[in-house]
Amino acid sequence: MRKAAIYCRVSTEEQRERETIKTQLDSTRRRCQAETLPLHDCYLDYGLSGTVPFEQRPAAARLLHDARQGFFNVLVI
């Protein structure tokens, strides 16, 4: 059975204040619903540059851990 996780990130405080991550989250949740994908969890990193390695971002590190544990097998970004 497929189970999804969502990852969203914004890199600046301005994007955070404009709720850009909320827009990403709404869009990815709709995608999961459209594909009838049960959702395991949402992983959200706020105000982190894309130059920060993925595994060093707090939510991304948790996402990698959960993926290794097999909690989900589809990632929606």
PQR file of N, CA, C, O and H, with PARSE charges and radii, in Angstrom:
ATOM      1  N   MET A   1       0.839  -1.194   0.000 -0.4000 1.5000
ATOM      2  CA  MET A   1       0.000   0.000   0.000 -0.0000 2.0000
ATOM      3  C   MET A   1       0.879   1.250   0.000  0.5500 1.7000
ATOM      4  O   MET A   1       1.873   1.331   0.722 -0.5500 1.4000
ATOM      5  N   ARG A   2       0.496   2.203  -0.811 -0.4000 1.5000
ATOM      6  CA  ARG A   2       1.241   3.455  -0.868 -0.0000 2.0000
ATOM      7  C   ARG A   2       0.821   4.363   0.280  0.5500 1.7000
ATOM      8  O   ARG A   2      -0.357   4.445   0.627 -0.5500 1.4000
ATOM      9  H   ARG A   2      -0.311   2.137  -1.398  0.4000 1.0000
ATOM     10  N   LYS A   3       1.805   5.044   0.863 -0.4000 1.5000
ATOM     11  CA  LYS A   3       1.551   6.017   1.913 -0.0000 2.0000
ATOM     12  C   LYS A   3       2.476   7.194   1.664  0.5500 1.7000
ATOM     13  O   LYS A   3       3.661   7.010   1.386 -0.5500 1.4000
ATOM     14  H   LYS A   3       2.762   4.978   0.581  0.4000 1.0000
ATOM     15  N   ALA A   4       1.935   8.409   1.761 -0.4000 1.5000
ATOM     16  CA  ALA A   4       2.677   9.598   1.365 -0.0000 2.0000
ATOM     17  C   ALA A   4       3.188  10.411   2.548  0.5500 1.7000
ATOM     18  O   ALA A   4       2.672  10.349   3.664 -0.5500 1.4000
ATOM     19  H   ALA A   4       0.972   8.558   1.987  0.4000 1.0000
ATOM     20  N   ALA A   5       4.220  11.166   2.243 -0.4000 1.5000
ATOM     21  CA  ALA A   5       4.727  12.211   3.122 -0.0000 2.0000
ATOM     22  C   ALA A   5       4.842  13.469   2.272  0.5500 1.7000
ATOM     23  O   ALA A   5       5.035  13.402   1.058 -0.5500 1.4000
ATOM     24  H   ALA A   5       4.639  11.216   1.337  0.4000 1.0000
ATOM     25  N   ILE A   6       4.723  14.600   2.924 -0.4000 1.5000
ATOM     26  CA  ILE A   6       4.815  15.888   2.243 -0.0000 2.0000
ATOM     27  C   ILE A   6       6.017  16.640   2.798  0.5500 1.7000
ATOM     28  O   ILE A   6       6.245  16.661   4.007 -0.5500 1.4000
ATOM     29  H   ILE A   6       4.566  14.655   3.910  0.4000 1.0000
ATOM     30  N   TYR A   7       6.789  17.262   1.894 -0.4000 1.5000
ATOM     31  CA  TYR A   7       7.887  18.133   2.324 -0.0000 2.0000
ATOM     32  C   TYR A   7       7.701  19.501   1.693  0.5500 1.7000
ATOM     33  O   TYR A   7       7.521  19.621   0.481 -0.5500 1.4000
ATOM     34  H   TYR A   7       6.604  17.245   0.912  0.4000 1.0000
ATOM     35  N   CYS A   8       7.747  20.541   2.536 -0.4000 1.5000
ATOM     36  CA  CYS A   8       7.649  21.926   2.071 -0.0000 2.0000
ATOM     37  C   CYS A   8       8.740  22.752   2.756  0.5500 1.7000
ATOM     38  O   CYS A   8       9.116  22.482   3.897 -0.5500 1.4000
ATOM     39  H   CYS A   8       7.893  20.444   3.521  0.4000 1.0000
ATOM     40  N   ARG A   9       9.237  23.755   2.046 -0.4000 1.5000
ATOM     41  CA  ARG A   9      10.276  24.625   2.592 -0.0000 2.0000
ATOM     42  C   ARG A   9      10.143  26.030   2.035  0.5500 1.7000
ATOM     43  O   ARG A   9       9.800  26.218   0.868 -0.5500 1.4000
ATOM     44  H   ARG A   9       8.931  23.974   1.119  0.4000 1.0000
ATOM     45  N   VAL A  10      10.418  27.012   2.877 -0.4000 1.5000
ATOM     46  CA  VAL A  10      10.599  28.386   2.422 -0.0000 2.0000
ATOM     47  C   VAL A  10      11.961  28.843   2.900  0.5500 1.7000
ATOM     48  O   VAL A  10      12.441  28.403   3.945 -0.5500 1.4000
ATOM     49  H   VAL A  10      10.697  26.860   3.825  0.4000 1.0000
ATOM     50  N   SER A  11      12.585  29.730   2.130 -0.4000 1.5000
ATOM     51  CA  SER A  11      13.951  30.108   2.445 -0.0000 2.0000
ATOM     52  C   SER A  11      14.082  31.462   3.134  0.5500 1.7000
ATOM     53  O   SER A  11      15.141  31.766   3.684 -0.5500 1.4000
ATOM     54  H   SER A  11      12.194  30.087   1.281  0.4000 1.0000
ATOM     55  N   THR A  12      13.040  32.278   3.119 -0.4000 1.5000
ATOM     56  CA  THR A  12      13.172  33.598   3.723 -0.0000 2.0000
ATOM     57  C   THR A  12      12.028  33.872   4.694  0.5500 1.7000
ATOM     58  O   THR A  12      10.961  33.264   4.613 -0.5500 1.4000
ATOM     59  H   THR A  12      12.180  32.031   2.672  0.4000 1.0000
ATOM     60  N   GLU A  13      12.275  34.788   5.597 -0.4000 1.5000
ATOM     61  CA  GLU A  13      11.231  35.191   6.533 -0.0000 2.0000
ATOM     62  C   GLU A  13      10.072  35.861   5.788  0.5500 1.7000
ATOM     63  O   GLU A  13       8.913  35.721   6.180 -0.5500 1.4000
ATOM     64  H   GLU A  13      13.142  35.282   5.662  0.4000 1.0000
ATOM     65  N   GLU A  14      10.391  36.588   4.711 -0.4000 1.5000
ATOM     66  CA  GLU A  14       9.328  37.224   3.918 -0.0000 2.0000
ATOM     67  C   GLU A  14       8.377  36.173   3.359  0.5500 1.7000
ATOM     68  O   GLU A  14       7.159  36.347   3.408 -0.5500 1.4000
ATOM     69  H   GLU A  14      11.333  36.701   4.393  0.4000 1.0000
ATOM     70  N   GLN A  15       8.929  35.084   2.828 -0.4000 1.5000
ATOM     71  CA  GLN A  15       8.082  34.003   2.314 -0.0000 2.0000
ATOM     72  C   GLN A  15       7.265  33.390   3.443  0.5500 1.7000
ATOM     73  O   GLN A  15       6.104  33.027   3.257 -0.5500 1.4000
ATOM     74  H   GLN A  15       9.919  34.943   2.789  0.4000 1.0000
ATOM     75  N   ARG A  16       7.879  33.278   4.605 -0.4000 1.5000
ATOM     76  CA  ARG A  16       7.175  32.721   5.760 -0.0000 2.0000
ATOM     77  C   ARG A  16       5.998  33.614   6.137  0.5500 1.7000
ATOM     78  O   ARG A  16       4.896  33.124   6.386 -0.5500 1.4000
ATOM     79  H   ARG A  16       8.822  33.573   4.756  0.4000 1.0000
ATOM     80  N   GLU A  17       6.231  34.914   6.177 -0.4000 1.5000
ATOM     81  CA  GLU A  17       5.173  35.860   6.540 -0.0000 2.0000
ATOM     82  C   GLU A  17       4.051  35.875   5.518  0.5500 1.7000
ATOM     83  O   GLU A  17       2.891  36.072   5.881 -0.5500 1.4000
ATOM     84  H   GLU A  17       7.126  35.312   5.975  0.4000 1.0000
ATOM     85  N   ARG A  18       4.372  35.672   4.246 -0.4000 1.5000
ATOM     86  CA  ARG A  18       3.341  35.651   3.197 -0.0000 2.0000
ATOM     87  C   ARG A  18       2.629  34.311   3.118  0.5500 1.7000
ATOM     88  O   ARG A  18       1.785  34.094   2.248 -0.5500 1.4000
ATOM     89  H   ARG A  18       5.314  35.513   3.950  0.4000 1.0000
ATOM     90  N   GLU A  19       2.978  33.415   4.036 -0.4000 1.5000
ATOM     91  CA  GLU A  19       2.352  32.091   4.112 -0.0000 2.0000
ATOM     92  C   GLU A  19       2.572  31.258   2.854  0.5500 1.7000
ATOM     93  O   GLU A  19       1.705  30.484   2.449 -0.5500 1.4000
ATOM     94  H   GLU A  19       3.663  33.592   4.742  0.4000 1.0000
ATOM     95  N   THR A  20       3.738  31.426   2.243 -0.4000 1.5000
ATOM     96  CA  THR A  20       4.069  30.641   1.055 -0.0000 2.0000
ATOM     97  C   THR A  20       4.059  29.154   1.363  0.5500 1.7000
ATOM     98  O   THR A  20       3.655  28.346   0.527 -0.5500 1.4000
ATOM     99  H   THR A  20       4.443  32.055   2.572  0.4000 1.0000
ATOM    100  N   ILE A  21       4.502  28.792   2.556 -0.4000 1.5000
ATOM    101  CA  ILE A  21       4.522  27.369   2.914 -0.0000 2.0000
ATOM    102  C   ILE A  21       3.099  26.817   3.026  0.5500 1.7000
ATOM    103  O   ILE A  21       2.856  25.650   2.720 -0.5500 1.4000
ATOM    104  H   ILE A  21       4.830  29.448   3.235  0.4000 1.0000
ATOM    105  N   LYS A  22       2.171  27.650   3.462 -0.4000 1.5000
ATOM    106  CA  LYS A  22       0.772  27.229   3.538 -0.0000 2.0000
ATOM    107  C   LYS A  22       0.253  26.911   2.135  0.5500 1.7000
ATOM    108  O   LYS A  22      -0.473  25.935   1.945 -0.5500 1.4000
ATOM    109  H   LYS A  22       2.368  28.598   3.711  0.4000 1.0000
ATOM    110  N   THR A  23       0.623  27.724   1.168 -0.4000 1.5000
ATOM    111  CA  THR A  23       0.227  27.490  -0.217 -0.0000 2.0000
ATOM    112  C   THR A  23       0.785  26.159  -0.713  0.5500 1.7000
ATOM    113  O   THR A  23       0.077  25.381  -1.351 -0.5500 1.4000
ATOM    114  H   THR A  23       1.213  28.517   1.323  0.4000 1.0000
ATOM    115  N   GLN A  24       2.054  25.903  -0.417 -0.4000 1.5000
ATOM    116  CA  GLN A  24       2.666  24.630  -0.807 -0.0000 2.0000
ATOM    117  C   GLN A  24       1.941  23.454  -0.147  0.5500 1.7000
ATOM    118  O   GLN A  24       1.656  22.439  -0.781 -0.5500 1.4000
ATOM    119  H   GLN A  24       2.629  26.535   0.102  0.4000 1.0000
ATOM    120  N   LEU A  25       1.656  23.622   1.131 -0.4000 1.5000
ATOM    121  CA  LEU A  25       1.004  22.557   1.886 -0.0000 2.0000
ATOM    122  C   LEU A  25      -0.397  22.270   1.348  0.5500 1.7000
ATOM    123  O   LEU A  25      -0.783  21.112   1.188 -0.5500 1.4000
ATOM    124  H   LEU A  25       1.888  24.447   1.647  0.4000 1.0000
ATOM    125  N   ASP A  26      -1.142  23.313   1.076 -0.4000 1.5000
ATOM    126  CA  ASP A  26      -2.491  23.126   0.513 -0.0000 2.0000
ATOM    127  C   ASP A  26      -2.430  22.372  -0.812  0.5500 1.7000
ATOM    128  O   ASP A  26      -3.221  21.461  -1.055 -0.5500 1.4000
ATOM    129  H   ASP A  26      -0.829  24.254   1.206  0.4000 1.0000
ATOM    130  N   SER A  27      -1.484  22.759  -1.661 -0.4000 1.5000
ATOM    131  CA  SER A  27      -1.348  22.139  -2.973 -0.0000 2.0000
ATOM    132  C   SER A  27      -0.954  20.664  -2.863  0.5500 1.7000
ATOM    133  O   SER A  27      -1.519  19.818  -3.556 -0.5500 1.4000
ATOM    134  H   SER A  27      -0.841  23.499  -1.463  0.4000 1.0000
ATOM    135  N   THR A  28      -0.005  20.360  -2.009 -0.4000 1.5000
ATOM    136  CA  THR A  28       0.444  18.976  -1.879 -0.0000 2.0000
ATOM    137  C   THR A  28      -0.617  18.101  -1.215  0.5500 1.7000
ATOM    138  O   THR A  28      -0.760  16.927  -1.557 -0.5500 1.4000
ATOM    139  H   THR A  28       0.454  21.047  -1.446  0.4000 1.0000
ATOM    140  N   ARG A  29      -1.347  18.661  -0.281 -0.4000 1.5000
ATOM    141  CA  ARG A  29      -2.441  17.887   0.331 -0.0000 2.0000
ATOM    142  C   ARG A  29      -3.519  17.561  -0.700  0.5500 1.7000
ATOM    143  O   ARG A  29      -4.049  16.450  -0.720 -0.5500 1.4000
ATOM    144  H   ARG A  29      -1.230  19.615  -0.003  0.4000 1.0000
ATOM    145  N   ARG A  30      -3.841  18.535  -1.558 -0.4000 1.5000
ATOM    146  CA  ARG A  30      -4.822  18.281  -2.620 -0.0000 2.0000
ATOM    147  C   ARG A  30      -4.332  17.177  -3.554  0.5500 1.7000
ATOM    148  O   ARG A  30      -5.113  16.340  -4.007 -0.5500 1.4000
ATOM    149  H   ARG A  30      -3.410  19.437  -1.542  0.4000 1.0000
ATOM    150  N   ARG A  31      -3.043  17.185  -3.832 -0.4000 1.5000
ATOM    151  CA  ARG A  31      -2.467  16.144  -4.696 -0.0000 2.0000
ATOM    152  C   ARG A  31      -2.647  14.767  -4.062  0.5500 1.7000
ATOM    153  O   ARG A  31      -3.028  13.813  -4.739 -0.5500 1.4000
ATOM    154  H   ARG A  31      -2.408  17.864  -3.464  0.4000 1.0000
ATOM    155  N   CYS A  32      -2.375  14.667  -2.773 -0.4000 1.5000
ATOM    156  CA  CYS A  32      -2.558  13.388  -2.067 -0.0000 2.0000
ATOM    157  C   CYS A  32      -4.015  12.949  -2.123  0.5500 1.7000
ATOM    158  O   CYS A  32      -4.305  11.777  -2.362 -0.5500 1.4000
ATOM    159  H   CYS A  32      -2.065  15.443  -2.222  0.4000 1.0000
ATOM    160  N   GLN A  33      -4.926  13.884  -1.905 -0.4000 1.5000
ATOM    161  CA  GLN A  33      -6.349  13.548  -1.956 -0.0000 2.0000
ATOM    162  C   GLN A  33      -6.755  13.097  -3.353  0.5500 1.7000
ATOM    163  O   GLN A  33      -7.499  12.127  -3.499 -0.5500 1.4000
ATOM    164  H   GLN A  33      -4.691  14.837  -1.711  0.4000 1.0000
ATOM    165  N   ALA A  34      -6.276  13.787  -4.374 -0.4000 1.5000
ATOM    166  CA  ALA A  34      -6.633  13.455  -5.752 -0.0000 2.0000
ATOM    167  C   ALA A  34      -6.143  12.059  -6.130  0.5500 1.7000
ATOM    168  O   ALA A  34      -6.785  11.361  -6.914 -0.5500 1.4000
ATOM    169  H   ALA A  34      -5.672  14.575  -4.255  0.4000 1.0000
ATOM    170  N   GLU A  35      -5.012  11.660  -5.573 -0.4000 1.5000
ATOM    171  CA  GLU A  35      -4.448  10.346  -5.887 -0.0000 2.0000
ATOM    172  C   GLU A  35      -4.806   9.296  -4.841  0.5500 1.7000
ATOM    173  O   GLU A  35      -4.292   8.177  -4.864 -0.5500 1.4000
ATOM    174  H   GLU A  35      -4.490  12.227  -4.935  0.4000 1.0000
ATOM    175  N   THR A  36      -5.691   9.673  -3.928 -0.4000 1.5000
ATOM    176  CA  THR A  36      -6.137   8.785  -2.848 -0.0000 2.0000
ATOM    177  C   THR A  36      -4.947   8.181  -2.097  0.5500 1.7000
ATOM    178  O   THR A  36      -4.883   6.975  -1.857 -0.5500 1.4000
ATOM    179  H   THR A  36      -6.108  10.581  -3.909  0.4000 1.0000
ATOM    180  N   LEU A  37      -4.016   9.054  -1.739 -0.4000 1.5000
ATOM    181  CA  LEU A  37      -2.832   8.632  -0.997 -0.0000 2.0000
ATOM    182  C   LEU A  37      -3.020   8.937   0.484  0.5500 1.7000
ATOM    183  O   LEU A  37      -3.175  10.103   0.848 -0.5500 1.4000
ATOM    184  H   LEU A  37      -4.068  10.033  -1.934  0.4000 1.0000
ATOM    185  N   PRO A  38      -3.010   7.941   1.334 -0.5600 1.5000
ATOM    186  CA  PRO A  38      -3.046   8.223   2.768  0.2800 2.0000
ATOM    187  C   PRO A  38      -1.792   9.024   3.138  0.5500 1.7000
ATOM    188  O   PRO A  38      -0.715   8.794   2.588 -0.5500 1.4000
ATOM    189  N   LEU A  39      -1.938   9.945   4.055 -0.4000 1.5000
ATOM    190  CA  LEU A  39      -0.835  10.833   4.426 -0.0000 2.0000
ATOM    191  C   LEU A  39      -0.245  10.415   5.766  0.5500 1.7000
ATOM    192  O   LEU A  39      -0.946  10.346   6.775 -0.5500 1.4000
ATOM    193  H   LEU A  39      -2.812  10.133   4.502  0.4000 1.0000
ATOM    194  N   HIS A  40       1.052  10.140   5.758 -0.4000 1.5000
ATOM    195  CA  HIS A  40       1.756   9.802   6.999 -0.0000 2.0000
ATOM    196  C   HIS A  40       2.022  11.060   7.820  0.5500 1.7000
ATOM    197  O   HIS A  40       1.644  11.133   8.989 -0.5500 1.4000
ATOM    198  H   HIS A  40       1.621  10.196   4.938  0.4000 1.0000
ATOM    199  N   ASP A  41       2.680  12.063   7.200 -0.4000 1.5000
ATOM    200  CA  ASP A  41       3.064  13.271   7.936 -0.0000 2.0000
ATOM    201  C   ASP A  41       3.478  14.352   6.955  0.5500 1.7000
ATOM    202  O   ASP A  41       3.735  14.095   5.779 -0.5500 1.4000
ATOM    203  H   ASP A  41       2.987  12.003   6.250  0.4000 1.0000
ATOM    204  N   CYS A  42       3.535  15.582   7.482 -0.4000 1.5000
ATOM    205  CA  CYS A  42       4.023  16.729   6.719 -0.0000 2.0000
ATOM    206  C   CYS A  42       5.301  17.225   7.399  0.5500 1.7000
ATOM    207  O   CYS A  42       5.358  17.359   8.621 -0.5500 1.4000
ATOM    208  H   CYS A  42       3.327  15.791   8.438  0.4000 1.0000
ATOM    209  N   TYR A  43       6.307  17.491   6.597 -0.4000 1.5000
ATOM    210  CA  TYR A  43       7.608  17.933   7.082 -0.0000 2.0000
ATOM    211  C   TYR A  43       7.837  19.338   6.536  0.5500 1.7000
ATOM    212  O   TYR A  43       7.902  19.536   5.323 -0.5500 1.4000
ATOM    213  H   TYR A  43       6.260  17.382   5.604  0.4000 1.0000
ATOM    214  N   LEU A  44       7.960  20.308   7.432 -0.4000 1.5000
ATOM    215  CA  LEU A  44       8.002  21.712   7.028 -0.0000 2.0000
ATOM    216  C   LEU A  44       9.259  22.385   7.576  0.5500 1.7000
ATOM    217  O   LEU A  44       9.487  22.398   8.786 -0.5500 1.4000
ATOM    218  H   LEU A  44       7.907  20.148   8.417  0.4000 1.0000
ATOM    219  N   ASP A  45      10.063  22.938   6.686 -0.4000 1.5000
ATOM    220  CA  ASP A  45      11.242  23.704   7.088 -0.0000 2.0000
ATOM    221  C   ASP A  45      11.016  25.166   6.728  0.5500 1.7000
ATOM    222  O   ASP A  45      10.782  25.510   5.570 -0.5500 1.4000
ATOM    223  H   ASP A  45       9.877  22.928   5.704  0.4000 1.0000
ATOM    224  N   TYR A  46      11.091  26.015   7.745 -0.4000 1.5000
ATOM    225  CA  TYR A  46      10.849  27.451   7.583 -0.0000 2.0000
ATOM    226  C   TYR A  46      12.159  28.232   7.589  0.5500 1.7000
ATOM    227  O   TYR A  46      13.025  28.002   8.433 -0.5500 1.4000
ATOM    228  H   TYR A  46      11.282  25.735   8.686  0.4000 1.0000
ATOM    229  N   GLY A  47      12.295  29.149   6.648 -0.4000 1.5000
ATOM    230  CA  GLY A  47      13.415  30.082   6.648 -0.0000 2.0000
ATOM    231  C   GLY A  47      14.777  29.442   6.468  0.5500 1.7000
ATOM    232  O   GLY A  47      15.758  29.904   7.051 -0.5500 1.4000
ATOM    233  H   GLY A  47      11.591  29.336   5.962  0.4000 1.0000
ATOM    234  N   LEU A  48      14.857  28.380   5.667 -0.4000 1.5000
ATOM    235  CA  LEU A  48      16.128  27.710   5.426 -0.0000 2.0000
ATOM    236  C   LEU A  48      16.505  27.804   3.959  0.5500 1.7000
ATOM    237  O   LEU A  48      15.717  27.474   3.072 -0.5500 1.4000
ATOM    238  H   LEU A  48      14.060  28.005   5.194  0.4000 1.0000
ATOM    239  N   SER A  49      17.719  28.259   3.725 -0.4000 1.5000
ATOM    240  CA  SER A  49      18.226  28.385   2.367 -0.0000 2.0000
ATOM    241  C   SER A  49      18.358  27.018   1.715  0.5500 1.7000
ATOM    242  O   SER A  49      18.612  26.015   2.382 -0.5500 1.4000
ATOM    243  H   SER A  49      18.359  28.527   4.446  0.4000 1.0000
ATOM    244  N   GLY A  50      18.183  27.000   0.415 -0.4000 1.5000
ATOM    245  CA  GLY A  50      18.391  25.777  -0.344 -0.0000 2.0000
ATOM    246  C   GLY A  50      19.843  25.333  -0.342  0.5500 1.7000
ATOM    247  O   GLY A  50      20.147  24.208  -0.737 -0.5500 1.4000
ATOM    248  H   GLY A  50      17.976  27.816  -0.126  0.4000 1.0000
ATOM    249  N   THR A  51      20.751  26.212   0.102 -0.4000 1.5000
ATOM    250  CA  THR A  51      22.163  25.834   0.178 -0.0000 2.0000
ATOM    251  C   THR A  51      22.466  24.969   1.402  0.5500 1.7000
ATOM    252  O   THR A  51      23.518  24.334   1.468 -0.5500 1.4000
ATOM    253  H   THR A  51      20.504  27.127   0.423  0.4000 1.0000
ATOM    254  N   VAL A  52      21.548  24.944   2.370 -0.4000 1.5000
ATOM    255  CA  VAL A  52      21.722  24.080   3.543 -0.0000 2.0000
ATOM    256  C   VAL A  52      21.472  22.642   3.091  0.5500 1.7000
ATOM    257  O   VAL A  52      20.409  22.346   2.544 -0.5500 1.4000
ATOM    258  H   VAL A  52      20.693  25.460   2.317  0.4000 1.0000
ATOM    259  N   PRO A  53      22.437  21.743   3.312 -0.5600 1.5000
ATOM    260  CA  PRO A  53      22.230  20.355   2.894  0.2800 2.0000
ATOM    261  C   PRO A  53      20.944  19.776   3.483  0.5500 1.7000
ATOM    262  O   PRO A  53      20.585  20.043   4.630 -0.5500 1.4000
ATOM    263  N   PHE A  54      20.274  18.986   2.673 -0.4000 1.5000
ATOM    264  CA  PHE A  54      18.965  18.446   3.046 -0.0000 2.0000
ATOM    265  C   PHE A  54      18.996  17.783   4.416  0.5500 1.7000
ATOM    266  O   PHE A  54      18.120  18.033   5.244 -0.5500 1.4000
ATOM    267  H   PHE A  54      20.566  18.770   1.741  0.4000 1.0000
ATOM    268  N   GLU A  55      19.984  16.952   4.661 -0.4000 1.5000
ATOM    269  CA  GLU A  55      20.040  16.205   5.914 -0.0000 2.0000
ATOM    270  C   GLU A  55      20.329  17.084   7.129  0.5500 1.7000
ATOM    271  O   GLU A  55      20.223  16.624   8.266 -0.5500 1.4000
ATOM    272  H   GLU A  55      20.695  16.749   3.988  0.4000 1.0000
ATOM    273  N   GLN A  56      20.695  18.353   6.895 -0.4000 1.5000
ATOM    274  CA  GLN A  56      20.956  19.281   7.999 -0.0000 2.0000
ATOM    275  C   GLN A  56      19.755  20.183   8.309  0.5500 1.7000
ATOM    276  O   GLN A  56      19.818  21.003   9.225 -0.5500 1.4000
ATOM    277  H   GLN A  56      20.781  18.726   5.972  0.4000 1.0000
ATOM    278  N   ARG A  57      18.697  20.040   7.574 -0.4000 1.5000
ATOM    279  CA  ARG A  57      17.473  20.791   7.844 -0.0000 2.0000
ATOM    280  C   ARG A  57      16.640  19.982   8.847  0.5500 1.7000
ATOM    281  O   ARG A  57      16.488  18.774   8.669 -0.5500 1.4000
ATOM    282  H   ARG A  57      18.646  19.374   6.830  0.4000 1.0000
ATOM    283  N   PRO A  58      16.100  20.610   9.889 -0.5600 1.5000
ATOM    284  CA  PRO A  58      15.404  19.855  10.932  0.2800 2.0000
ATOM    285  C   PRO A  58      14.296  18.927  10.423  0.5500 1.7000
ATOM    286  O   PRO A  58      14.301  17.736  10.733 -0.5500 1.4000
ATOM    287  N   ALA A  59      13.359  19.454   9.655 -0.4000 1.5000
ATOM    288  CA  ALA A  59      12.255  18.621   9.172 -0.0000 2.0000
ATOM    289  C   ALA A  59      12.743  17.598   8.154  0.5500 1.7000
ATOM    290  O   ALA A  59      12.260  16.467   8.122 -0.5500 1.4000
ATOM    291  H   ALA A  59      13.355  20.422   9.403  0.4000 1.0000
ATOM    292  N   ALA A  60      13.694  17.995   7.329 -0.4000 1.5000
ATOM    293  CA  ALA A  60      14.224  17.070   6.327 -0.0000 2.0000
ATOM    294  C   ALA A  60      14.959  15.908   6.988  0.5500 1.7000
ATOM    295  O   ALA A  60      14.859  14.771   6.528 -0.5500 1.4000
ATOM    296  H   ALA A  60      14.087  18.914   7.355  0.4000 1.0000
ATOM    297  N   ALA A  61      15.690  16.182   8.054 -0.4000 1.5000
ATOM    298  CA  ALA A  61      16.382  15.113   8.775 -0.0000 2.0000
ATOM    299  C   ALA A  61      15.369  14.123   9.355  0.5500 1.7000
ATOM    300  O   ALA A  61      15.581  12.911   9.310 -0.5500 1.4000
ATOM    301  H   ALA A  61      15.772  17.106   8.427  0.4000 1.0000
ATOM    302  N   ARG A  62      14.278  14.643   9.894 -0.4000 1.5000
ATOM    303  CA  ARG A  62      13.218  13.776  10.424 -0.0000 2.0000
ATOM    304  C   ARG A  62      12.573  12.973   9.294  0.5500 1.7000
ATOM    305  O   ARG A  62      12.270  11.791   9.460 -0.5500 1.4000
ATOM    306  H   ARG A  62      14.106  15.627   9.930  0.4000 1.0000
ATOM    307  N   LEU A  63      12.364  13.621   8.143 -0.4000 1.5000
ATOM    308  CA  LEU A  63      11.813  12.952   6.970 -0.0000 2.0000
ATOM    309  C   LEU A  63      12.710  11.786   6.555  0.5500 1.7000
ATOM    310  O   LEU A  63      12.216  10.685   6.310 -0.5500 1.4000
ATOM    311  H   LEU A  63      12.610  14.581   8.008  0.4000 1.0000
ATOM    312  N   LEU A  64      14.020  12.015   6.474 -0.4000 1.5000
ATOM    313  CA  LEU A  64      14.945  10.954   6.090 -0.0000 2.0000
ATOM    314  C   LEU A  64      14.894   9.791   7.081  0.5500 1.7000
ATOM    315  O   LEU A  64      14.906   8.627   6.679 -0.5500 1.4000
ATOM    316  H   LEU A  64      14.421  12.909   6.674  0.4000 1.0000
ATOM    317  N   HIS A  65      14.837  10.101   8.354 -0.4000 1.5000
ATOM    318  CA  HIS A  65      14.737   9.061   9.377 -0.0000 2.0000
ATOM    319  C   HIS A  65      13.469   8.232   9.168  0.5500 1.7000
ATOM    320  O   HIS A  65      13.515   7.001   9.166 -0.5500 1.4000
ATOM    321  H   HIS A  65      14.827  11.046   8.681  0.4000 1.0000
ATOM    322  N   ASP A  66      12.344   8.914   8.994 -0.4000 1.5000
ATOM    323  CA  ASP A  66      11.066   8.216   8.824 -0.0000 2.0000
ATOM    324  C   ASP A  66      11.035   7.396   7.535  0.5500 1.7000
ATOM    325  O   ASP A  66      10.447   6.315   7.498 -0.5500 1.4000
ATOM    326  H   ASP A  66      12.307   9.913   8.995  0.4000 1.0000
ATOM    327  N   ALA A  67      11.668   7.909   6.482 -0.4000 1.5000
ATOM    328  CA  ALA A  67      11.738   7.158   5.219 -0.0000 2.0000
ATOM    329  C   ALA A  67      12.529   5.869   5.425  0.5500 1.7000
ATOM    330  O   ALA A  67      12.137   4.807   4.942 -0.5500 1.4000
ATOM    331  H   ALA A  67      12.145   8.787   6.512  0.4000 1.0000
ATOM    332  N   ARG A  68      13.632   5.969   6.136 -0.4000 1.5000
ATOM    333  CA  ARG A  68      14.446   4.774   6.407 -0.0000 2.0000
ATOM    334  C   ARG A  68      13.680   3.750   7.254  0.5500 1.7000
ATOM    335  O   ARG A  68      13.917   2.546   7.154 -0.5500 1.4000
ATOM    336  H   ARG A  68      13.951   6.832   6.528  0.4000 1.0000
ATOM    337  N   GLN A  69      12.773   4.238   8.075 -0.4000 1.5000
ATOM    338  CA  GLN A  69      11.955   3.355   8.908 -0.0000 2.0000
ATOM    339  C   GLN A  69      10.793   2.746   8.127  0.5500 1.7000
ATOM    340  O   GLN A  69      10.108   1.851   8.622 -0.5500 1.4000
ATOM    341  H   GLN A  69      12.580   5.216   8.157  0.4000 1.0000
ATOM    342  N   GLY A  70      10.572   3.235   6.903 -0.4000 1.5000
ATOM    343  CA  GLY A  70       9.513   2.705   6.058 -0.0000 2.0000
ATOM    344  C   GLY A  70       8.122   3.246   6.380  0.5500 1.7000
ATOM    345  O   GLY A  70       7.119   2.616   6.046 -0.5500 1.4000
ATOM    346  H   GLY A  70      11.129   3.962   6.501  0.4000 1.0000
ATOM    347  N   PHE A  71       8.058   4.411   7.028 -0.4000 1.5000
ATOM    348  CA  PHE A  71       6.766   4.977   7.402 -0.0000 2.0000
ATOM    349  C   PHE A  71       5.974   5.472   6.196  0.5500 1.7000
ATOM    350  O   PHE A  71       4.754   5.615   6.278 -0.5500 1.4000
ATOM    351  H   PHE A  71       8.873   4.923   7.300  0.4000 1.0000
ATOM    352  N   PHE A  72       6.649   5.736   5.077 -0.4000 1.5000
ATOM    353  CA  PHE A  72       5.976   6.167   3.857 -0.0000 2.0000
ATOM    354  C   PHE A  72       6.816   5.702   2.675  0.5500 1.7000
ATOM    355  O   PHE A  72       7.992   5.375   2.829 -0.5500 1.4000
ATOM    356  H   PHE A  72       7.640   5.620   5.011  0.4000 1.0000
ATOM    357  N   ASN A  73       6.201   5.676   1.490 -0.4000 1.5000
ATOM    358  CA  ASN A  73       6.931   5.260   0.294 -0.0000 2.0000
ATOM    359  C   ASN A  73       6.689   6.174  -0.903  0.5500 1.7000
ATOM    360  O   ASN A  73       7.104   5.867  -2.020 -0.5500 1.4000
ATOM    361  H   ASN A  73       5.245   5.941   1.364  0.4000 1.0000
ATOM    362  N   VAL A  74       6.015   7.300  -0.663 -0.4000 1.5000
ATOM    363  CA  VAL A  74       5.808   8.315  -1.695 -0.0000 2.0000
ATOM    364  C   VAL A  74       6.080   9.665  -1.050  0.5500 1.7000
ATOM    365  O   VAL A  74       5.594   9.945   0.046 -0.5500 1.4000
ATOM    366  H   VAL A  74       5.678   7.550   0.244  0.4000 1.0000
ATOM    367  N   LEU A  75       6.859  10.504  -1.730 -0.4000 1.5000
ATOM    368  CA  LEU A  75       7.145  11.842  -1.229 -0.0000 2.0000
ATOM    369  C   LEU A  75       6.564  12.866  -2.196  0.5500 1.7000
ATOM    370  O   LEU A  75       6.847  12.841  -3.394 -0.5500 1.4000
ATOM    371  H   LEU A  75       7.254  10.277  -2.620  0.4000 1.0000
ATOM    372  N   VAL A  76       5.749  13.762  -1.658 -0.4000 1.5000
ATOM    373  CA  VAL A  76       5.126  14.822  -2.460 -0.0000 2.0000
ATOM    374  C   VAL A  76       5.773  16.124  -2.040  0.5500 1.7000
ATOM    375  O   VAL A  76       5.795  16.464  -0.857 -0.5500 1.4000
ATOM    376  H   VAL A  76       5.518  13.783  -0.685  0.4000 1.0000
ATOM    377  N   ILE A  77       6.305  16.864  -3.024 -0.4000 1.5000
ATOM    378  CA  ILE A  77       6.978  18.130  -2.722 -0.0000 2.0000
ATOM    379  C   ILE A  77       6.393  19.257  -3.533  0.5500 1.7000
ATOM    380  O   ILE A  77       6.835  20.400  -3.411 -0.5500 1.4000
ATOM    381  H   ILE A  77       6.287  16.588  -3.985  0.4000 1.0000
TER
END
